[in-house]
Amino acid sequence: MAYDFDLYVIGAGSGGVRAARFSAGFGARVAVAESRYLGGTCVNVGCVPKKLLVYAAHYSEDFQQAKGYGWSLGEAGFDWATLIANKDREIQRLNDIYRDMLLKSGVTLHEGHARLVDAHTVEINGQQFSAEHILIAVGGWPQVPDIPGHELAITSNEAFHLKTLPKRILVVGGGYIAVEFASIFHGLGADVKLLYRGELFLRGFDGAVRKHLAEELEKTGMGVHFNADIARIDKQADGSLLATLKDGSSLAADCVFYATGRRPMLDNLGLENTRVTLDKRGFVAVDELYQTEEPSILALGDVIGRVQLTPVALAEGMAISRRLFKPEQYRKVDYRHIPTAVFSLPNIGTVGFTEEEAREAGHEVTIFQSAFRALKLTMTESKERTFMKLVVDANTDKVLGCHMVGPDSGEIIQGLAIAIKAGATKQVFDETLGVHPTSAEEFVTMRSAYSG
């Protein structure tokens, strides 16, 4: 059968665009459908704008610390509208870049909501197109628990477009998005309370990292409340909000921000017209080749619910493209040792096993860790402490994990990720000369095992 396209991609996020561009580069006839914005969550309402807001939030600390170095700045002022307008302009620039990349690579761009008609047919804007392969790359969408008053809350989608910065904000959630936005709002001057229903936020991260960050956030004056969850939200006569917690207490706020998970964006996608199935969590079920139960339909990225990170979606897109159209270059995505950062203030950077994961995997471990006040802060009033930790296999001396809480953690952990991927031992770390004076050198100067 002759198809209109060799590959039809539904969703122009990071993974979908990567698969489309490289497939076209390999000679395939490719189309991409996008109903919202080019670049997906990461470019528009995720990593990129969030990092820009993190930069903005950090200036408050920079201004305070500058006094210790002889700078007299006067009273600093912040304008939310200026920040958002400049952010919007940068995001539009990136949207245009994505458009140019697709078109210059020979990809056909369809703007509108695409829906599956059958295993090889997509309908969009009243037209139908056939394809040998269809790739679902529609990403995820934030969700708010169905409590009374849930419609009064916002999510990360709306946070990037607020007209003004609320004075009092309740941030609900214990994942990295909640922690990051709590840091952003707090750094920009809002009165922030972070609520998490569990004992300690950032489940899945190293326990010592989680505890250290909680202590550092509390030092900044942010309200951090664990074992706390909202039962209902009510709007008051003055327009403010009142959140009633499950323990009966209440908190007043001007904004309630939820970051309690994301769902796959499968609305009106037409999956019922195919043999595509969902896993028990509601994500699209795929095998190791990203194929669904319908052999012609594949899926990647946040919609399959594996590792929901942009670089992972990019790698998955590349793997699919190579397997389909350049098989001699195909190689599987390696999900081990994925470095990641949490752009809280202070940042977290991590790669490899946590101490808990290493022990659960059967490793006998030796722990090296250090907490110190960075040189930059010694002439300031800041009490922030940087934390670093190495998880080492006691029998092989192999470094299983590196973890950091402190400024530029994400930048530092990227280099260490290469060492972990290469299988470096603690001896290799010890024999590596440090760059002095830096915080990063602490990773190669920790000599004494931590006893707890």
MARLUMFI-732831 format. One record per residue (C-alpha): residue in one letter; x, y, z. Coordinates in Angstrom, 2 decimals. Example, Ala and Ser with C-alpha at 12.3 -4.5 7.8 and 13.67 -1.06 7.14 Angstrom:
! MARLUMFI-732831
+------+---------+---------+---------+
| type |       u |       v |       w |
+------+---------+---------+---------+
|    A |   12.30 |   -4.50 |    7.80 |
|    S |   13.67 |   -1.06 |    7.14 |
+------+---------+---------+---------+
! end
This chain:
! MARLUMFI-732831
+------+---------+---------+---------+
| type |       u |       v |       w |
+------+---------+---------+---------+
|    M |    0.00 |    0.00 |    0.00 |
|    A |    1.20 |    3.52 |   -0.79 |
|    Y |    1.07 |    5.85 |    2.20 |
|    D |    1.05 |    9.64 |    2.27 |
|    F |    3.91 |    9.60 |    4.80 |
|    D |    6.44 |    7.14 |    6.12 |
|    L |    6.09 |    8.64 |    9.62 |
|    Y |    3.35 |   10.79 |   11.10 |
|    V |    4.20 |   12.30 |   14.49 |
|    I |    1.44 |   13.55 |   16.76 |
|    G |    3.00 |   16.15 |   19.04 |
|    A |    5.80 |   18.64 |   18.40 |
|    G |    7.51 |   18.43 |   21.75 |
|    S |   11.16 |   17.60 |   22.26 |
|    G |   10.89 |   13.88 |   21.47 |
|    G |    8.48 |   14.24 |   18.58 |
|    V |   10.51 |   16.97 |   16.90 |
|    R |   13.73 |   14.99 |   17.31 |
|    A |   12.18 |   11.87 |   15.76 |
|    A |   10.65 |   13.89 |   12.92 |
|    R |   13.74 |   15.89 |   12.02 |
|    F |   16.15 |   13.00 |   11.98 |
|    S |   13.73 |   10.68 |   10.19 |
|    A |   13.38 |   13.30 |    7.46 |
|    G |   17.16 |   13.62 |    7.40 |
|    F |   17.35 |    9.88 |    6.82 |
|    G |   15.16 |   10.27 |    3.76 |
|    A |   11.72 |    9.50 |    5.20 |
|    R |    8.56 |   11.41 |    4.30 |
|    V |    7.49 |   12.90 |    7.64 |
|    A |    4.63 |   15.01 |    8.97 |
|    V |    4.14 |   16.48 |   12.45 |
|    A |    0.86 |   17.60 |   13.98 |
|    E |    0.75 |   20.09 |   16.85 |
|    S |   -2.36 |   21.63 |   18.39 |
|    R |   -0.78 |   24.01 |   20.92 |
|    Y |    2.80 |   25.21 |   20.73 |
|    L |    5.97 |   24.03 |   19.07 |
|    G |    8.54 |   22.68 |   21.48 |
|    G |    6.05 |   21.06 |   23.83 |
|    T |    6.00 |   21.35 |   27.61 |
|    C |    9.74 |   21.91 |   28.03 |
|    V |   10.00 |   24.97 |   25.80 |
|    N |    6.66 |   26.57 |   26.63 |
|    V |    5.51 |   25.69 |   30.15 |
|    G |    8.37 |   23.61 |   31.54 |
|    C |   12.13 |   23.48 |   31.74 |
|    V |   13.05 |   26.58 |   29.75 |
|    P |   10.68 |   29.24 |   31.14 |
|    K |   11.02 |   27.71 |   34.59 |
|    K |   14.81 |   28.06 |   34.48 |
|    L |   14.42 |   31.69 |   33.38 |
|    L |   12.22 |   32.30 |   36.42 |
|    V |   14.77 |   30.54 |   38.63 |
|    Y |   17.44 |   32.94 |   37.38 |
|    A |   15.14 |   35.84 |   38.21 |
|    A |   14.45 |   34.51 |   41.70 |
|    H |   18.13 |   34.09 |   42.45 |
|    Y |   18.85 |   37.80 |   42.07 |
|    S |   17.35 |   38.54 |   45.47 |
|    E |   20.12 |   36.46 |   47.07 |
|    D |   22.73 |   38.02 |   44.80 |
|    F |   21.71 |   41.53 |   45.85 |
|    Q |   21.91 |   40.60 |   49.53 |
|    Q |   25.29 |   38.93 |   49.19 |
|    A |   26.74 |   41.80 |   47.17 |
|    K |   26.75 |   43.99 |   50.28 |
|    G |   29.48 |   41.84 |   51.80 |
|    Y |   31.65 |   42.62 |   48.81 |
|    G |   31.30 |   46.38 |   49.07 |
|    W |   28.40 |   46.93 |   46.70 |
|    S |   25.73 |   49.48 |   47.68 |
|    L |   22.77 |   48.95 |   45.41 |
|    G |   20.06 |   50.90 |   47.14 |
|    E |   16.63 |   49.34 |   47.40 |
|    A |   16.05 |   46.75 |   44.68 |
|    G |   12.69 |   46.56 |   42.99 |
|    F |   11.12 |   43.71 |   41.06 |
|    D |    8.46 |   43.88 |   38.33 |
|    W |    6.69 |   40.60 |   37.52 |
|    A |    5.12 |   41.95 |   34.33 |
|    T |    8.53 |   42.78 |   32.87 |
|    L |    9.83 |   39.30 |   33.67 |
|    I |    6.84 |   37.58 |   32.06 |
|    A |    6.92 |   39.81 |   28.97 |
|    N |   10.62 |   39.12 |   28.44 |
|    K |   10.04 |   35.41 |   29.05 |
|    D |    7.23 |   35.36 |   26.50 |
|    R |    9.46 |   37.02 |   23.92 |
|    E |   12.18 |   34.42 |   24.45 |
|    I |    9.71 |   31.54 |   24.22 |
|    Q |    8.32 |   32.95 |   20.98 |
|    R |   11.85 |   33.08 |   19.62 |
|    L |   12.31 |   29.40 |   20.49 |
|    N |    8.95 |   28.52 |   18.91 |
|    D |   10.14 |   30.14 |   15.70 |
|    I |   13.41 |   28.20 |   15.86 |
|    Y |   11.50 |   24.92 |   16.21 |
|    R |    9.32 |   25.84 |   13.25 |
|    D |   12.37 |   26.64 |   11.12 |
|    M |   14.13 |   23.42 |   12.15 |
|    L |   11.16 |   21.31 |   11.13 |
|    L |   10.51 |   23.02 |    7.83 |
|    K |   14.18 |   23.21 |    6.82 |
|    S |   14.58 |   19.50 |    7.52 |
|    G |   11.76 |   18.74 |    5.08 |
|    V |    9.07 |   17.90 |    7.63 |
|    T |    5.46 |   18.77 |    6.78 |
|    L |    3.88 |   20.71 |    9.67 |
|    H |    0.15 |   20.37 |   10.34 |
|    E |   -1.19 |   22.75 |   12.99 |
|    G |   -4.33 |   21.44 |   14.65 |
|    H |   -5.62 |   18.55 |   16.76 |
|    A |   -4.76 |   15.18 |   15.23 |
|    R |   -6.84 |   12.10 |   15.91 |
|    L |   -6.27 |    8.45 |   15.09 |
|    V |   -8.80 |    7.02 |   12.66 |
|    D |   -7.17 |    3.59 |   12.46 |
|    A |   -3.76 |    1.97 |   12.66 |
|    H |   -2.42 |    3.88 |    9.67 |
|    T |   -4.65 |    6.96 |    9.38 |
|    V |   -4.68 |   10.33 |   11.11 |
|    E |   -7.39 |   12.97 |   10.80 |
|    I |   -6.62 |   16.66 |   11.31 |
|    N |   -8.54 |   19.80 |   10.36 |
|    G |  -11.05 |   17.72 |    8.42 |
|    Q |   -8.41 |   15.94 |    6.32 |
|    Q |   -7.12 |   12.39 |    6.57 |
|    F |   -3.53 |   11.29 |    6.01 |
|    S |   -2.12 |    7.78 |    5.88 |
|    A |    1.25 |    6.75 |    7.28 |
|    E |    3.24 |    3.55 |    7.52 |
|    H |    4.24 |    4.48 |   11.07 |
|    I |    2.49 |    6.79 |   13.53 |
|    L |    4.30 |    8.15 |   16.58 |
|    I |    2.36 |    9.35 |   19.62 |
|    A |    4.39 |   12.09 |   21.33 |
|    V |    1.64 |   14.17 |   22.93 |
|    G |    3.27 |   14.55 |   26.36 |
|    G |    1.57 |   15.09 |   29.69 |
|    W |   -0.70 |   17.54 |   31.45 |
|    P |   -0.77 |   18.67 |   35.09 |
|    Q |   -3.67 |   17.47 |   37.19 |
|    V |   -5.33 |   18.78 |   40.34 |
|    P |   -7.06 |   16.45 |   42.83 |
|    D |  -10.83 |   16.52 |   42.62 |
|    I |  -11.47 |   18.32 |   45.90 |
|    P |  -14.12 |   20.98 |   46.55 |
|    G |  -12.82 |   24.22 |   45.08 |
|    H |  -10.19 |   22.57 |   42.87 |
|    E |  -11.16 |   24.92 |   40.03 |
|    L |   -9.77 |   27.82 |   42.11 |
|    A |   -6.24 |   26.36 |   42.01 |
|    I |   -3.63 |   26.81 |   39.30 |
|    T |   -0.90 |   24.57 |   37.91 |
|    S |    2.44 |   25.19 |   36.23 |
|    N |    0.59 |   25.84 |   32.96 |
|    E |   -1.09 |   28.94 |   34.38 |
|    A |    1.80 |   30.05 |   36.60 |
|    F |    3.83 |   31.21 |   33.61 |
|    H |    1.03 |   33.56 |   32.55 |
|    L |   -0.09 |   35.16 |   35.81 |
|    K |   -0.76 |   38.86 |   35.34 |
|    T |    0.65 |   39.71 |   38.77 |
|    L |    2.73 |   37.89 |   41.37 |
|    P |    0.41 |   36.78 |   44.22 |
|    K |    1.49 |   37.97 |   47.65 |
|    R |    0.61 |   34.74 |   49.48 |
|    I |    1.02 |   31.41 |   47.72 |
|    L |    0.37 |   27.85 |   48.86 |
|    V |    2.37 |   25.37 |   46.81 |
|    V |    1.00 |   21.83 |   47.10 |
|    G |    3.14 |   18.82 |   46.18 |
|    G |    6.34 |   17.01 |   46.99 |
|    G |    7.99 |   16.54 |   43.61 |
|    Y |   10.61 |   18.62 |   41.90 |
|    I |    8.07 |   20.92 |   40.21 |
|    A |    6.55 |   21.89 |   43.57 |
|    V |    9.95 |   22.51 |   45.15 |
|    E |   11.17 |   24.55 |   42.18 |
|    F |    8.12 |   26.80 |   42.01 |
|    A |    8.11 |   27.29 |   45.77 |
|    S |   11.70 |   28.51 |   45.44 |
|    I |   10.82 |   30.76 |   42.50 |
|    F |    7.86 |   32.44 |   44.18 |
|    H |    9.73 |   32.80 |   47.48 |
|    G |   12.79 |   34.27 |   45.79 |
|    L |   10.66 |   36.81 |   43.96 |
|    G |    9.19 |   38.06 |   47.22 |
|    A |    5.97 |   36.13 |   47.78 |
|    D |    5.01 |   34.65 |   51.14 |
|    V |    5.23 |   30.94 |   50.30 |
|    K |    4.11 |   27.86 |   52.17 |
|    L |    5.00 |   24.47 |   50.68 |
|    L |    2.62 |   21.67 |   51.67 |
|    Y |    3.32 |   17.99 |   51.16 |
|    R |    1.16 |   15.13 |   52.37 |
|    G |    4.13 |   12.84 |   53.11 |
|    E |    6.88 |   12.79 |   55.72 |
|    L |    9.54 |   14.35 |   53.45 |
|    F |    9.42 |   15.67 |   49.88 |
|    L |   11.33 |   14.52 |   46.76 |
|    R |   10.62 |   10.83 |   47.10 |
|    G |   13.16 |    8.83 |   45.10 |
|    F |   16.05 |   11.21 |   45.77 |
|    D |   18.79 |   10.37 |   48.26 |
|    G |   17.54 |   10.66 |   51.83 |
|    A |   20.37 |   12.91 |   52.97 |
|    V |   19.76 |   15.22 |   50.01 |
|    R |   16.06 |   15.50 |   50.83 |
|    K |   16.73 |   16.31 |   54.46 |
|    H |   19.44 |   18.86 |   53.65 |
|    L |   17.25 |   20.73 |   51.16 |
|    A |   14.36 |   20.88 |   53.64 |
|    E |   16.68 |   22.47 |   56.19 |
|    E |   18.02 |   24.97 |   53.67 |
|    L |   14.55 |   26.01 |   52.50 |
|    E |   13.46 |   26.59 |   56.09 |
|    K |   16.53 |   28.78 |   56.65 |
|    T |   15.30 |   31.11 |   53.91 |
|    G |   12.04 |   31.69 |   55.73 |
|    M |    9.88 |   29.57 |   53.46 |
|    G |    7.13 |   27.70 |   55.27 |
|    V |    7.69 |   23.98 |   54.74 |
|    H |    4.85 |   21.79 |   55.99 |
|    F |    4.98 |   18.00 |   55.82 |
|    N |    2.09 |   15.63 |   56.58 |
|    A |   -0.17 |   18.41 |   55.33 |
|    D |   -2.85 |   18.17 |   52.65 |
|    I |   -5.72 |   20.36 |   51.53 |
|    A |   -9.29 |   19.10 |   51.91 |
|    R |  -11.07 |   22.03 |   50.25 |
|    I |  -10.52 |   25.52 |   48.84 |
|    D |  -13.02 |   28.35 |   49.27 |
|    K |  -13.08 |   31.83 |   47.78 |
|    Q |  -13.54 |   34.64 |   50.30 |
|    A |  -15.53 |   37.84 |   49.93 |
|    D |  -12.35 |   39.87 |   49.32 |
|    G |  -11.26 |   37.55 |   46.51 |
|    S |   -8.65 |   35.72 |   48.56 |
|    L |   -8.65 |   31.95 |   49.08 |
|    L |   -9.00 |   29.89 |   52.20 |
|    A |   -7.53 |   26.39 |   52.14 |
|    T |   -8.89 |   24.01 |   54.75 |
|    L |   -6.47 |   21.21 |   55.56 |
|    K |   -7.43 |   17.64 |   56.36 |
|    D |   -6.43 |   18.15 |   59.99 |
|    G |   -9.03 |   20.91 |   60.29 |
|    S |   -6.64 |   23.86 |   60.25 |
|    S |   -6.81 |   26.52 |   57.55 |
|    L |   -4.44 |   28.76 |   55.60 |
|    A |   -5.26 |   31.99 |   53.81 |
|    A |   -3.70 |   32.64 |   50.41 |
|    D |   -4.04 |   34.64 |   47.22 |
|    C |   -3.06 |   31.66 |   45.07 |
|    V |   -3.05 |   27.89 |   45.49 |
|    F |   -0.59 |   26.21 |   43.14 |
|    Y |   -0.80 |   22.44 |   42.62 |
|    A |    2.10 |   20.29 |   41.46 |
|    T |    0.81 |   16.86 |   42.39 |
|    G |    1.45 |   14.87 |   39.26 |
|    R |    0.88 |   14.81 |   35.51 |
|    R |   -1.29 |   12.62 |   33.34 |
|    P |   -0.72 |   11.55 |   29.71 |
|    M |   -2.49 |   13.96 |   27.34 |
|    L |   -4.68 |   11.42 |   25.54 |
|    D |   -7.87 |   13.49 |   25.23 |
|    N |   -9.75 |   12.84 |   21.98 |
|    L |   -6.75 |   11.05 |   20.48 |
|    G |   -8.81 |    8.21 |   19.02 |
|    L |   -6.96 |    5.36 |   20.73 |
|    E |  -10.23 |    3.42 |   20.79 |
|    N |   -9.94 |    3.10 |   17.01 |
|    T |   -6.73 |    1.12 |   17.38 |
|    R |   -5.32 |   -1.74 |   19.42 |
|    V |   -3.19 |    0.64 |   21.52 |
|    T |   -3.49 |   -0.17 |   25.23 |
|    L |   -2.68 |    1.67 |   28.44 |
|    D |   -0.70 |    0.37 |   31.39 |
|    K |   -2.13 |    0.23 |   34.92 |
|    R |   -1.08 |    3.84 |   35.54 |
|    G |   -2.88 |    5.11 |   32.46 |
|    F |    0.15 |    5.67 |   30.24 |
|    V |    0.52 |    4.27 |   26.72 |
|    A |    1.94 |    0.76 |   26.97 |
|    V |    4.99 |    0.13 |   24.77 |
|    D |    7.71 |   -2.50 |   24.47 |
|    E |   11.46 |   -1.91 |   24.45 |
|    L |   11.21 |   -0.67 |   20.85 |
|    Y |    8.49 |    1.87 |   21.82 |
|    Q |    5.90 |   -0.10 |   19.85 |
|    T |    2.35 |   -0.30 |   21.14 |
|    E |    0.04 |   -3.29 |   20.77 |
|    E |   -0.70 |   -1.81 |   17.36 |
|    P |    2.52 |   -2.61 |   15.41 |
|    S |    2.33 |    0.51 |   13.24 |
|    I |    1.89 |    2.88 |   16.21 |
|    L |    4.74 |    3.91 |   18.50 |
|    A |    4.92 |    6.23 |   21.51 |
|    L |    7.63 |    8.03 |   23.45 |
|    G |    8.30 |   10.62 |   26.13 |
|    D |    6.02 |   11.64 |   28.97 |
|    V |    3.04 |    9.81 |   27.44 |
|    I |    4.67 |    6.42 |   28.15 |
|    G |    5.50 |    7.38 |   31.75 |
|    R |    9.01 |    6.00 |   31.99 |
|    V |   11.56 |    8.74 |   32.76 |
|    Q |    9.84 |   12.05 |   32.19 |
|    L |   12.81 |   14.22 |   31.28 |
|    T |   13.51 |   16.15 |   28.08 |
|    P |   16.91 |   14.54 |   27.34 |
|    V |   15.30 |   11.12 |   27.72 |
|    A |   12.55 |   12.00 |   25.21 |
|    L |   15.22 |   13.26 |   22.82 |
|    A |   17.14 |    9.99 |   23.14 |
|    E |   13.96 |    7.97 |   22.60 |
|    G |   13.11 |   10.02 |   19.50 |
|    M |   16.57 |    9.40 |   18.10 |
|    A |   16.35 |    5.67 |   18.81 |
|    I |   13.01 |    5.38 |   17.01 |
|    S |   14.24 |    7.37 |   14.03 |
|    R |   17.37 |    5.27 |   13.65 |
|    R |   15.60 |    1.94 |   14.05 |
|    L |   12.98 |    2.78 |   11.44 |
|    F |   15.05 |    4.59 |    8.85 |
|    K |   18.76 |    4.10 |    9.63 |
|    P |   18.96 |    0.70 |   11.33 |
|    E |   22.74 |    0.41 |   10.98 |
|    Q |   23.02 |    3.32 |   13.46 |
|    Y |   20.41 |    2.03 |   15.91 |
|    R |   21.23 |    1.60 |   19.56 |
|    K |   18.98 |    1.29 |   22.58 |
|    V |   18.48 |    4.10 |   25.05 |
|    D |   20.47 |    3.47 |   28.22 |
|    Y |   18.27 |    4.45 |   31.15 |
|    R |   21.01 |    3.86 |   33.69 |
|    H |   22.88 |    6.74 |   35.32 |
|    I |   20.63 |    9.51 |   34.02 |
|    P |   21.83 |   12.78 |   35.55 |
|    T |   19.19 |   15.20 |   36.70 |
|    A |   18.85 |   18.52 |   38.49 |
|    V |   16.20 |   20.16 |   40.62 |
|    F |   16.36 |   23.91 |   40.17 |
|    S |   15.27 |   24.73 |   43.66 |
|    L |   17.17 |   27.44 |   45.52 |
|    P |   19.63 |   25.94 |   46.34 |
|    N |   19.84 |   23.51 |   43.40 |
|    I |   20.08 |   19.73 |   43.53 |
|    G |   22.26 |   17.75 |   41.14 |
|    T |   22.31 |   13.97 |   41.15 |
|    V |   23.45 |   11.00 |   39.09 |
|    G |   23.54 |    7.25 |   39.76 |
|    F |   22.31 |    5.31 |   42.77 |
|    T |   21.03 |    6.91 |   45.92 |
|    E |   22.33 |    5.30 |   49.09 |
|    E |   18.97 |    3.62 |   49.55 |
|    E |   18.90 |    2.25 |   46.00 |
|    A |   22.46 |    0.95 |   46.26 |
|    R |   21.69 |   -0.96 |   49.45 |
|    E |   18.44 |   -2.34 |   48.01 |
|    A |   20.39 |   -3.55 |   44.96 |
|    G |   22.63 |   -5.58 |   47.26 |
|    H |   25.71 |   -3.37 |   47.31 |
|    E |   27.80 |   -3.03 |   50.43 |
|    V |   28.43 |    0.70 |   50.39 |
|    T |   30.83 |    3.22 |   51.81 |
|    I |   29.50 |    6.76 |   52.08 |
|    F |   31.53 |    9.93 |   51.70 |
|    Q |   29.75 |   13.20 |   52.36 |
|    S |   30.48 |   16.78 |   53.25 |
|    A |   28.52 |   19.89 |   54.20 |
|    F |   30.22 |   23.28 |   54.16 |
|    R |   29.72 |   27.00 |   53.71 |
|    A |   30.91 |   27.95 |   50.25 |
|    L |   33.79 |   30.43 |   49.93 |
|    K |   31.55 |   32.95 |   48.19 |
|    L |   29.35 |   33.19 |   51.28 |
|    T |   32.09 |   33.71 |   53.86 |
|    M |   31.91 |   37.50 |   53.49 |
|    T |   28.11 |   37.56 |   53.56 |
|    E |   25.43 |   36.93 |   56.16 |
|    S |   24.13 |   33.88 |   54.30 |
|    K |   24.09 |   30.67 |   56.33 |
|    E |   23.49 |   28.40 |   53.34 |
|    R |   25.53 |   25.22 |   53.33 |
|    T |   26.48 |   23.15 |   50.30 |
|    F |   26.09 |   19.37 |   50.58 |
|    M |   27.94 |   16.68 |   48.60 |
|    K |   27.76 |   12.91 |   48.77 |
|    L |   29.40 |    9.94 |   47.08 |
|    V |   27.96 |    6.43 |   47.25 |
|    V |   30.78 |    3.92 |   46.73 |
|    D |   30.72 |    0.14 |   46.39 |
|    A |   32.84 |   -1.07 |   49.30 |
|    N |   34.06 |   -4.15 |   47.44 |
|    T |   34.84 |   -2.78 |   43.97 |
|    D |   35.57 |    0.87 |   44.90 |
|    K |   33.25 |    1.89 |   42.04 |
|    V |   31.41 |    5.16 |   42.56 |
|    L |   27.74 |    4.30 |   42.30 |
|    G |   26.23 |    7.73 |   42.83 |
|    C |   27.03 |   11.42 |   43.20 |
|    H |   24.68 |   13.89 |   44.86 |
|    M |   24.89 |   17.63 |   45.54 |
|    V |   22.80 |   20.41 |   47.00 |
|    G |   24.16 |   23.88 |   46.34 |
|    P |   24.73 |   26.57 |   43.71 |
|    D |   25.34 |   25.30 |   40.17 |
|    S |   24.72 |   21.68 |   41.16 |
|    G |   23.28 |   20.91 |   37.74 |
|    E |   26.35 |   22.30 |   36.00 |
|    I |   28.72 |   20.34 |   38.23 |
|    I |   26.84 |   17.03 |   38.10 |
|    Q |   26.94 |   16.93 |   34.29 |
|    G |   30.70 |   16.40 |   34.31 |
|    L |   30.46 |   13.83 |   37.08 |
|    A |   27.84 |   11.95 |   35.07 |
|    I |   30.49 |   11.17 |   32.48 |
|    A |   32.72 |    9.71 |   35.18 |
|    I |   29.89 |    7.59 |   36.59 |
|    K |   28.95 |    6.40 |   33.10 |
|    A |   32.58 |    5.45 |   32.49 |
|    G |   32.69 |    3.42 |   35.71 |
|    A |   35.12 |    5.58 |   37.69 |
|    T |   36.29 |    4.31 |   41.06 |
|    K |   36.78 |    6.31 |   44.23 |
|    Q |   40.52 |    5.97 |   43.65 |
|    V |   40.10 |    7.73 |   40.30 |
|    F |   38.23 |   10.52 |   42.07 |
|    D |   40.99 |   10.72 |   44.72 |
|    E |   43.73 |   10.87 |   42.11 |
|    T |   41.98 |   13.62 |   40.15 |
|    L |   43.34 |   17.05 |   40.99 |
|    G |   40.80 |   19.60 |   42.10 |
|    V |   40.19 |   23.03 |   40.63 |
|    H |   40.96 |   25.37 |   43.52 |
|    P |   39.20 |   27.23 |   45.01 |
|    T |   35.85 |   25.81 |   43.91 |
|    S |   33.03 |   23.94 |   45.56 |
|    A |   33.32 |   21.24 |   42.90 |
|    E |   36.77 |   20.21 |   44.13 |
|    E |   35.15 |   18.75 |   47.24 |
|    F |   34.10 |   15.76 |   45.15 |
|    V |   37.77 |   14.80 |   44.67 |
|    T |   39.01 |   15.68 |   48.16 |
|    M |   36.65 |   13.67 |   50.39 |
|    R |   38.91 |   11.12 |   52.07 |
|    S |   37.12 |    9.97 |   55.23 |
|    A |   34.15 |    7.67 |   55.09 |
|    Y |   30.97 |    8.97 |   56.69 |
|    S |   29.86 |    6.92 |   59.67 |
|    G |   26.50 |    8.58 |   60.24 |
+------+---------+---------+---------+
! end
